[in-house]
């Protein structure tokens, strides 16, 4: 009998027990998009926050996106993608370094972020402004979910893993899958994990089924 698969994310998948990991609150800071050449988008929530603004204000700004999912979320708003960073903040820094230091970037971010690529870029002289457009908090669902000791657990962000660990203890009989290296770093010491081949939920599900 195959172990149950649990997906801890803000998205769901029909082949897993989908547990909404976070509750999201959106902010609408004042932004003059005309001051910037490009946007930086690292989550679907950033695109969701943009819906609070008039489309014509931002839609002509291409976005540097951290993953295929964040890119798709911006394209659904009618925007064009400048480039995709492969799922990691470090990759975004490399992409930014391909442009002139005169380029003006706007990073639409969460209240708490896992990567310091922006501060590293700023120290190198790149012009990046940051606007906090949402915050994430642990959902009641993830804090209270019951999982089996032999379950397959999929975490799609460091915050989803941290929320789970607030009220749960991982067991060595559980198989842990993470969507990227940043999430892997949030694991408690001594626990091993499998990292999906691509930074997509489908890639995580495919890996879970192969274990």
PAZAPA-4460 file (N, C-alpha, C; in steps of 0.05 Angstrom, whole numbers, plus 32768, in hexadecimal, padded with zeros to 4 digits):
% residues 211
    n_x    n_y    n_z   ca_x   ca_y   ca_z    c_x    c_y    c_z   seq   type   mol
   8011   7FE8   8000   8000   8000   8000   8012   8019   8000     1      X     A
   800C   802B   7FED   801D   8043   7FEA   8016   8057   8000     2      X     A
   802B   8065   8008   8027   8079   801D   8018   8091   8012     3      X     A
   8009   809E   8023   7FFA   80B6   801B   800E   80CD   8016     4      X     A
   8007   80DD   8002   8017   80F5   7FFA   8009   810E   8005     5      X     A
   8018   811E   8013   800D   8138   801D   801C   814F   8010     6      X     A
   800D   8161   8005   8019   8179   7FF8   8013   8191   8009     7      X     A
   8028   819D   8013   8025   81B6   8024   802D   81CE   8012     8      X     A
   8018   81DC   800A   801C   81F1   7FF6   8004   8203   7FF7     9      X     A
   8005   8219   7FE8   7FED   8229   7FE4   7FDE   8220   7FCB    10      X     A
   7FEA   820D   7FBD   7FDD   8200   7FA5   7FD5   81E4   7FAD    11      X     A
   7FC5   81D8   7F9C   7FBC   81BD   7FA1   7FC3   81AB   7F89    12      X     A
   7FC0   8191   7F8E   7FC5   817D   7F78   7FB3   8165   7F7D    13      X     A
   7FA6   815B   7F68   7F92   8145   7F6C   7F9E   812B   7F76    14      X     A
   7FB9   8128   7F73   7FC5   810E   7F7B   7FD1   810F   7F97    15      X     A
   7FCA   8124   7FA7   7FD5   8127   7FC2   7FC0   8131   7FD4    16      X     A
   7FC4   812D   7FEE   7FB3   813A   8002   7FBE   8157   8004    17      X     A
   7FB0   8169   7FF8   7FBA   8185   7FF7   7FB3   8194   8010    18      X     A
   7FC7   819F   801D   7FC3   81AE   8036   7FCC   81CA   8031    19      X     A
   7FBA   81DD   8034   7FC0   81F9   8030   7FD3   8201   8046    20      X     A
   7FEC   8208   803E   8001   820D   8052   7FFF   8229   805F    21      X     A
   7FF6   823C   8050   7FF8   8258   8059   7FDE   8267   8054    22      X     A
   7FD9   827A   8065   7FC4   828E   805F   7FD2   82A7   8058    23      X     A
   7FC9   82B4   8042   7FD7   82CB   8037   7FC7   82E4   803A    24      X     A
   7FD4   82F9   8043   7FC9   8314   8045   7FD7   8326   8031    25      X     A
   7FC7   8334   8020   7FD3   8345   800C   7FD4   8362   8015    26      X     A
   7FE9   8370   800C   7FEC   838D   8011   7FEC   839B   7FF7    27      X     A
   7FE6   83B5   7FF8   7FE6   83C5   7FDF   7FF6   83DF   7FE4    28      X     A
   8010   83DD   7FE5   8020   83F5   7FE8   801F   8406   7FD0    29      X     A
   8024   8420   7FD3   8023   8432   7FBC   803C   842C   7FAB    30      X     A
   8037   8428   7F91   804D   8421   7F7E   8049   8432   7F65    31      X     A
   805E   843F   7F5C   805F   844C   7F42   806F   843A   7F30    32      X     A
   8062   8429   7F21   806F   8415   7F11   8080   8422   7EFB    33      X     A
   807A   843B   7EF4   8088   8448   7EDE   80A6   844D   7EE5    34      X     A
   80AC   844B   7EFF   80C8   844F   7F08   80DA   8437   7F02    35      X     A
   80CF   8421   7EF9   80DE   8408   7EF7   80DE   83FD   7EDB    36      X     A
   80F4   83EF   7ED5   80F7   83E1   7EBB   80EB   83C6   7EBC    37      X     A
   80F0   83B7   7ED2   80E6   839C   7ED4   80DC   8396   7EF0    38      X     A
   80CB   8381   7EF2   80C2   8377   7F0C   80D1   835D   7F13    39      X     A
   80D2   8357   7F2C   80DC   833E   7F36   80C6   8330   7F45    40      X     A
   80BF   8318   7F3C   80A8   8309   7F48   80B2   82EE   7F51    41      X     A
   80AF   82E7   7F6A   80B9   82CE   7F75   80A2   82BB   7F7F    42      X     A
   8089   82C3   7F7A   8074   82B1   7F83   805A   82B9   7F74    43      X     A
   8047   82A6   7F74   802D   82AC   7F69   801E   82C1   7F79    44      X     A
   8024   82C4   7F92   8018   82D8   7FA3   801F   82F4   7F9A    45      X     A
   8037   82F7   7F90   8040   8312   7F86   802E   831A   7F6F    46      X     A
   8028   8307   7F5D   8016   830D   7F46   7FFA   8312   7F50    47      X     A
   7FF2   8303   7F64   7FD7   8306   7F6F   7FD4   8322   7F7B    48      X     A
   7FE9   832C   7F88   7FE9   8346   7F94   7FE6   835C   7F7E    49      X     A
   7FF2   8357   7F67   7FF1   836A   7F51   7FD4   8370   7F47    50      X     A
   7FC2   835D   7F4C   7FA6   8360   7F44   7F99   8378   7F52    51      X     A
   7FA5   8381   7F68   7F9A   8398   7F76   7F9F   83B3   7F67    52      X     A
   7FB1   83B2   7F54   7FB9   83CA   7F44   7FAC   83C9   7F29    53      X     A
   7FAA   83E0   7F1C   7FA0   83E1   7F01   7FB4   83D3   7EEE    54      X     A
   7FAA   83C1   7EDD   7FBB   83B1   7ECC   7FCE   83C2   7EBC    55      X     A
   7FC4   83D8   7EB1   7FD5   83E9   7E9F   7FED   83F5   7EAE    56      X     A
   7FEC   83F5   7EC9   8002   8401   7ED8   801B   83F0   7ED6    57      X     A
   8018   83D5   7ED5   802F   83C4   7ED7   8033   83B0   7EC0    58      X     A
   801E   83AC   7EB0   801E   8396   7E9D   8034   8399   7E87    59      X     A
   803D   83B1   7E82   8052   83B5   7E6E   806F   83B1   7E79    60      X     A
   8070   83A9   7E93   808A   83A3   7E9F   808F   8385   7E9F    61      X     A
   80A4   837D   7E91   80AB   8360   7E91   80B5   8358   7EAD    62      X     A
   80B1   833F   7EB4   80B7   8336   7ECF   80CD   8320   7ECF    63      X     A
   80E0   8323   7EE0   80F3   830E   7EE6   80E7   82FC   7EFB    64      X     A
   80E2   82E3   7EF4   80D3   82D1   7F06   80E5   82BB   7F10    65      X     A
   80DF   82B2   7F28   80F0   829E   7F35   80EB   8282   7F2A    66      X     A
   80D3   827C   7F20   80CC   8261   7F17   80B7   8262   7F01    67      X     A
   80B3   824B   7EF5   809F   8249   7EE0   8083   8251   7EEA    68      X     A
   807D   8249   7F03   8063   824F   7F0F   805F   826D   7F13    69      X     A
   8074   827A   7F1D   8071   8297   7F21   806F   82A5   7F07    70      X     A
   807D   829B   7EF3   807C   82A6   7ED8   8060   82A4   7ECC    71      X     A
   8054   828C   7ECF   803A   8287   7EC5   8025   829A   7ED3    72      X     A
   8029   829E   7EED   8016   82AF   7EFB   8017   82CB   7EF1    73      X     A
   802E   82D5   7EE9   8030   82F0   7EDE   8025   82F1   7EC1    74      X     A
   802A   82DC   7EB2   801F   82DB   7E97   8001   82DB   7E97    75      X     A
   7FF5   82CE   7EAB   7FD8   82CE   7EAD   7FCC   82E9   7EB1    76      X     A
   7FDD   82FC   7EBB   7FD4   8317   7EBF   7FD7   8327   7EA5    77      X     A
   7FE3   831B   7E91   7FE8   8329   7E78   8004   8333   7E75    78      X     A
   8016   832E   7E89   8031   8338   7E88   8044   8325   7E79    79      X     A
   805B   832F   7E71   806F   8320   7E64   8086   8319   7E77    80      X     A
   8093   8303   7E73   80A8   82F9   7E84   80C3   8301   7E78    81      X     A
   80D4   830D   7E88   80EF   8314   7E7F   8101   82FC   7E7F    82      X     A
   8100   82ED   7E95   8111   82D5   7E98   8107   82C5   7EB0    83      X     A
   8110   82AD   7EB3   8108   829B   7EC9   8122   8292   7ED7    84      X     A
   8121   8294   7EF2   8139   828F   7F01   813E   8272   7F0A    85      X     A
   812E   8260   7F01   8133   8243   7F08   812C   823B   7F24    86      X     A
   811C   824B   7F32   8112   8243   7F4C   8121   824D   7F64    87      X     A
   8138   825B   7F60   8148   8262   7F77   8150   8280   7F76    88      X     A
   8151   828D   7F8D   8159   82A9   7F8E   8175   82AD   7F83    89      X     A
   8187   829A   7F88   81A3   829D   7F7E   81A3   82A0   7F5F    90      X     A
   8191   8291   7F52   818F   8292   7F35   8185   82AE   7F2C    91      X     A
   8173   82BA   7F3C   8169   82D5   7F35   8180   82E9   7F36    92      X     A
   8192   82E6   7F4A   81A9   82F8   7F4B   81B9   82F7   7F32    93      X     A
   81BE   82DE   7F29   81CD   82DB   7F10   81BF   82E8   7EF8    94      X     A
   81A5   82E6   7EF7   8196   82F2   7EE2   8198   8311   7EE3    95      X     A
   8195   831C   7EFB   8197   8339   7EFF   81B2   8344   7EF6    96      X     A
   81C7   8334   7EFC   81E2   833C   7EF5   81E7   833D   7ED7    97      X     A
   81D5   8332   7EC7   81D7   8334   7EAA   81CF   834F   7E9F    98      X     A
   81C2   8360   7EB0   81B8   837A   7EA8   81CA   8390   7EB3    99      X     A
   81C7   83A7   7EA7   81D5   83BF   7EB0   81CD   83C6   7ECD   100      X     A
   81E0   83D2   7EDC   81D9   83DB   7EF7   81C7   83F3   7EF6   101      X     A
   81C2   83FF   7EDF   81AF   8415   7EDC   8192   840A   7EDB   102      X     A
   818F   83F0   7ED6   8174   83E5   7ED5   8166   83E8   7EEF   103      X     A
   814C   83EF   7EEE   813C   83F4   7F06   8129   83DC   7F0A   104      X     A
   812C   83CE   7F20   811C   83B7   7F26   8109   83BC   7F3D   105      X     A
   80F2   83B0   7F3C   80DF   83B1   7F53   80D8   8394   7F5B   106      X     A
   80E0   838D   7F74   80DB   8373   7F7F   80C1   8373   7F8F   107      X     A
   80AD   8365   7F86   8094   8362   7F94   8095   8349   7FA6   108      X     A
   8098   834E   7FC0   80A0   8338   7FD1   808D   8333   7FE9   109      X     A
   8093   831D   7FF6   8085   8317   800F   8091   8326   8026   110      X     A
   8083   8327   803C   808D   8334   8054   80A7   8326   805E   111      X     A
   80A8   830C   805C   80BF   82FC   8063   80C8   82EC   804B   112      X     A
   80E2   82EF   8044   80EC   82E0   802C   8103   82CE   8035   113      X     A
   8108   82B9   8024   811C   82A5   802B   8137   82AB   801F   114      X     A
   8138   82BB   800A   8151   82C0   7FFC   815A   82DD   8000   115      X     A
   8174   82E1   8000   8180   82FB   8003   818B   8306   7FE9   116      X     A
   8180   82FC   7FD2   818C   8304   7FB8   818A   8322   7FB3   117      X     A
   8175   832F   7FBE   8171   834B   7FBA   8187   835B   7FC8   118      X     A
   818C   8355   7FE1   81A1   8364   7FF0   81BD   835F   7FE3   119      X     A
   81C2   8347   7FD9   81DB   8341   7FCC   81DD   8352   7FB2   120      X     A
   81C8   8354   7FA3   81C8   8364   7F8B   81CB   8381   7F91   121      X     A
   81BE   838B   7FA6   81C0   83A7   7FAD   81DD   83AE   7FB5   122      X     A
   81EA   839C   7FC4   8206   83A1   7FCC   8218   83A3   7FB4   123      X     A
   8210   8396   7F9E   8220   8397   7F86   821A   83AF   7F74   124      X     A
   8206   83BF   7F7E   8200   83D8   7F6F   81E8   83D7   7F5D   125      X     A
   81D8   83C1   7F5F   81C0   83BF   7F4F   81A9   83CE   7F5C   126      X     A
   8198   83DB   7F4C   8182   83EB   7F57   8169   83D9   7F59   127      X     A
   8163   83D1   7F71   814B   83C1   7F76   813B   83CC   7F8D   128      X     A
   8122   83D4   7F88   8110   83DD   7F9D   80FF   83C5   7FA5   129      X     A
   80F6   83C4   7FBE   80E5   83AF   7FC8   80CB   83BA   7FD2   130      X     A
   80B5   83AC   7FCC   809B   83B2   7FD6   808F   8399   7FE2   131      X     A
   8087   839A   7FFB   807A   8383   8008   805C   8383   8000   132      X     A
   8054   836F   7FF1   8038   836E   7FE7   8028   8358   7FF3   133      X     A
   8034   8347   8004   8024   8333   8012   8034   8327   8029   134      X     A
   8026   831B   803B   8033   830C   8051   8025   82F1   8053   135      X     A
   8034   82DD   805C   8029   82C2   805F   802B   82BA   807C   136      X     A
   8016   82AD   8085   8015   82A2   80A0   800C   8285   809F   137      X     A
   8014   8276   80B3   800C   825A   80B4   7FEE   8256   80B5   138      X     A
   7FE4   8245   80A4   7FC7   8240   80A4   7FC0   822D   80BB   139      X     A
   7FA7   822E   80C3   7F9D   821C   80D8   7F9E   81FF   80CD   140      X     A
   7F9A   81FC   80B3   7F99   81E2   80A7   7FB4   81D3   80AA   141      X     A
   7FCA   81E1   80A5   7FE4   81D3   80A7   7FEC   81CE   80C4   142      X     A
   7FE3   81DF   80D6   7FEA   81DC   80F2   7FDB   81C4   80FF   143      X     A
   7FC4   81BD   80F3   7FB3   81A9   80FF   7FB2   818F   80F0   144      X     A
   7FBE   818D   80D8   7FBC   8175   80C7   7FC9   815D   80D5   145      X     A
   7FBD   8146   80D1   7FC8   812D   80DC   7FD4   811D   80C4   146      X     A
   7FED   8115   80C7   7FFB   8106   80B2   8006   80EC   80BE   147      X     A
   8007   80D8   80AD   8011   80BE   80B6   8030   80BE   80B9   148      X     A
   803A   80AC   80C9   8057   80AB   80CE   8067   80A2   80B6   149      X     A
   8059   8096   80A2   8067   808D   808A   805E   809C   8071   150      X     A
   8052   80B4   8075   8048   80C3   805E   805F   80D0   804E   151      X     A
   8058   80D8   8036   806A   80E8   8025   8061   8105   8027   152      X     A
   8074   8116   8030   806D   8132   8035   807B   8143   8021   153      X     A
   806C   8155   8013   8077   8167   7FFF   8074   8183   800A   154      X     A
   808B   8191   800B   808B   81AD   8014   8094   81BF   7FFC   155      X     A
   8085   81D4   7FF7   808B   81E5   7FE0   8098   8200   7FE7   156      X     A
   809D   8204   8000   80AB   821D   8009   80B6   8219   8025   157      X     A
   80CA   8229   802C   80D4   8227   8048   80BF   822D   805C   158      X     A
   80AD   8240   8056   8098   8248   8069   8084   8231   806D   159      X     A
   807E   8222   8059   806B   820B   805D   8077   81F6   806F   160      X     A
   8091   81F2   806C   809F   81DF   807D   80A1   81E9   809A   161      X     A
   80A7   8203   809D   80A9   820E   80B8   808E   820D   80C6   162      X     A
   8078   8212   80B7   805D   8211   80C3   8057   81F5   80CC   163      X     A
   805D   81E1   80BC   8058   81C5   80C3   8067   81BE   80DD   164      X     A
   807F   81C7   80DF   8090   81C0   80F6   8088   81CE   8110   165      X     A
   8077   81E2   810E   806D   81EF   8126   805D   81DC   8137   166      X     A
   804E   81CA   812A   803C   81B8   8139   8041   819B   8133   167      X     A
   8054   8194   8123   8059   8179   811C   8077   8172   811F   168      X     A
   807D   8159   8121   8099   814F   8121   809C   813C   810A   169      X     A
   80B0   8140   80FB   80B6   812E   80E5   80C0   8113   80F0   170      X     A
   80BA   80FD   80E1   80C5   80E3   80E9   80D7   80D9   80D3   171      X     A
   80EA   80C8   80DA   80FD   80BE   80C6   80F0   80AB   80B3   172      X     A
   80D8   80A1   80B9   80CA   808F   80A7   80BA   809E   8091   173      X     A
   80B8   80B8   8095   80AB   80C8   8081   80BE   80D0   806A   174      X     A
   80B4   80D1   8052   80C4   80DA   803B   80BE   80F8   8036   175      X     A
   80D2   8108   8035   80CF   8125   8033   80D8   812E   8017   176      X     A
   80C7   813C   8009   80CD   8148   7FEF   80CB   8166   7FF1   177      X     A
   80DF   8174   7FE6   80DE   8191   7FE6   80E1   819B   7FCA   178      X     A
   80D7   81B3   7FC4   80D6   81BE   7FA9   80F1   81CB   7FA1   179      X     A
   8103   81CF   7FB4   811C   81DC   7FAD   8130   81DC   7FC4   180      X     A
   8148   81E5   7FBF   815D   81E5   7FD2   8157   81F8   7FEA   181      X     A
   814A   820E   7FE5   8144   8221   7FFA   8131   8214   800F   182      X     A
   811D   8205   8005   810B   81F7   8018   811A   81E1   8026   183      X     A
   812C   81D4   8019   813C   81BE   8025   814C   81C9   803D   184      X     A
   8155   81E1   803B   8165   81ED   8051   8155   81F1   806A   185      X     A
   813A   81F2   8068   8129   81F6   807F   8123   81DC   808F   186      X     A
   812D   81C6   8085   8129   81AC   8093   8139   81AB   80AD   187      X     A
   812F   819F   80C1   813F   819B   80DA   8158   818A   80D4   188      X     A
   816C   818F   80E3   8185   8180   80DF   8181   8162   80E3   189      X     A
   818D   8153   80D2   818B   8136   80D3   8177   812A   80C1   190      X     A
   8165   813A   80B5   8151   812F   80A3   815A   8132   8086   191      X     A
   8155   811D   8077   815C   811E   805A   8142   8123   804A   192      X     A
   8146   812D   8032   812E   8132   8021   8135   812C   8004   193      X     A
   8120   812B   7FF4   8123   8129   7FD7   811C   8144   7FCB   194      X     A
   812C   814E   7FB9   8126   8167   7FAC   811C   8162   7F90   195      X     A
   8105   816E   7F89   80F9   8169   7F6F   810B   8172   7F58   196      X     A
   8109   8165   7F42   811A   816B   7F2B   8114   8187   7F20   197      X     A
   80FB   8190   7F22   80F3   81AA   7F1A   80E4   81B8   7F30   198      X     A
   80E4   81D2   7F30   80D6   81E1   7F46   80B9   81E4   7F40   199      X     A
   80AB   81CC   7F3D   808F   81CC   7F37   8082   81B7   7F4A   200      X     A
   8069   81BB   7F50   805A   81A8   7F60   8058   818D   7F51   201      X     A
   8053   818E   7F37   8051   8175   7F28   806A   8165   7F2A   202      X     A
   8081   8172   7F2A   809B   8164   7F2D   809D   8157   7F48   203      X     A
   8093   8165   7F5D   8093   815A   7F78   8080   8141   7F79   204      X     A
   8069   8143   7F6D   8056   812C   7F6D   8062   8115   7F5E   205      X     A
   806E   8119   7F47   807B   8103   7F38   8090   80F6   7F49   206      X     A
   80A0   8105   7F57   80B5   80FA   7F68   80A8   80EA   7F7F   207      X     A
   8093   80F4   7F8B   8085   80E6   7FA1   807B   80CB   7F98   208      X     A
   8071   80CA   7F80   8066   80B1   7F75   807C   809C   7F6F   209      X     A
   8094   80A6   7F6B   80AA   8094   7F63   80B8   8088   7F7C   210      X     A
   80B3   8093   7F93   80C1   808A   7FAB   80B5   8070   7FB5   211      X     A
***
